[in-house]
Amino acid sequence: MTDFALSFDAVAAQYAAARPGYPPQLFSTLEDLAGVPLHGRRVLDVGAGTGIATRLLHDRGARVVAVEPGPGMGAQLRSSLPRVPLVRAAGEALPFAAGAADLVTYAQSWHWTDPARSIPEALRVLRPGGALALWWNVPDSPWSAEQEQRLAARVPGHHGFGVAVDTESLLAEFAPAAARAHRRIEWTRWVPIDAHLAHLGSRSYFAALGPERAAPLLAEERAELLARFPDGELEEHYTVELTVALNPA
């Protein structure tokens, strides 16, 4: 999994440009479940990548520190968010004092960690009553299942979104005293097919292939999508799977 995680460095600019963001309702729901507003709170955004969630947390007034192990992804984040502190580290070993954070977030990144180590580490750096928030954009457009089946058959290393389903059971195993809550938030965006393909190309299993091997596979997918969406645009529907665990006071 480490090789796949670090493969993002090769497509960092593409990742930043093509990956979807998150709807405002996600952050309002996060505030409700955490029991505090984001404004002024000390937030560690772990696995921050190019800073997609980091920026949105910062825009809501959070005092964010981005935590990202990948040098390429971190460089992309620093170029777009030069005033946000950036720390090179992984979720299993956070270089922060106990109780340093009000909130630890993992946006589309927790599945790259070992939960037996990353959950206790998150609870260590959280203040009593602080919150660990994990979320993923899971594509569920009417046509998404067919696309995932094609990718699973054609693309080496393809993997789905099972961790979003397993999150609560993993938290129950490794943080049994933490109160947990789960919410689903639906949203959509319209994009050109080429923008959608750029998003696919930024996934780890395409990035790990390299551009020469990925190009013909993406071309096949482009033909499939154009047959279904001849006007060249499509609607991406997502469900954000959000789980919040409260550090025992």
Steps between C-alpha positions, in 0.01 A plus 500: 500500500792737564606485135149589389479783756826657382399460133296819537820706498534435126155648428482769769411789267238289322360391837467861614327608178265206444396360837159609628468715809237461772160664551449765771252269672787264586665760720173607661431136582853458633449796733172352624653159571817643656294738712717804420532751214803467275588867538804536724540127561840329480470248213752246375405404144684169461573360156424850375621425148488813286286680758147461360342456843769708671391807305133450583576455870719810493228699322264420787742655745671189635865525609618221273829316486533280192667162554616327181772234448535534122754760379325563168157539655643716775672728249172547316327587829771747598478678164125553531481555879830665592373631834375165628761311706603172338656209688648196322367204698265201485195426710669220691759738651372855544775736624272694734459516876220318676180705500630741235194492273129562524436305183689246290368458145564245228347607168518214250818373665443287809499175299874550439574455870522204735193559721651305790760779520332805347189491723690497833736763362213728404344460845837577661536837327135594556395691808238326719169544322672570167385332183649268238322547167539262205329552166496390138331613182351174370379521137150359462364641174255267321784405264781477761457131582544404133812714479651344812435153355681597179794645695520194725525278191748716311723685746760313710480583869148640482335529839160626609367692798454225759682691773218755519272211596748351750585824681256470788598141579869594500433789736299270725796261509780749560315781683219322686449785751453765230143604421443466126259645246463447126331715237454489122495824300401492132614750241569531126718682252492529118835459323631441147590139427868594473488651852345178628774299330763724659339418835521128420860538390585648841386185680782301653472194277519711182784711641694186591480378139672808359372709207592260219307206646216713631431687174341214298286397798372854543437521124282188524306657784462824303338307215261330744399833652456677166266223389284572805552879516543615137480870595830460687376589850386284787355536847710352779294409805677441830409389848739629762538230765585685822586335831586699814642351821522706819805460721380405848516798737 
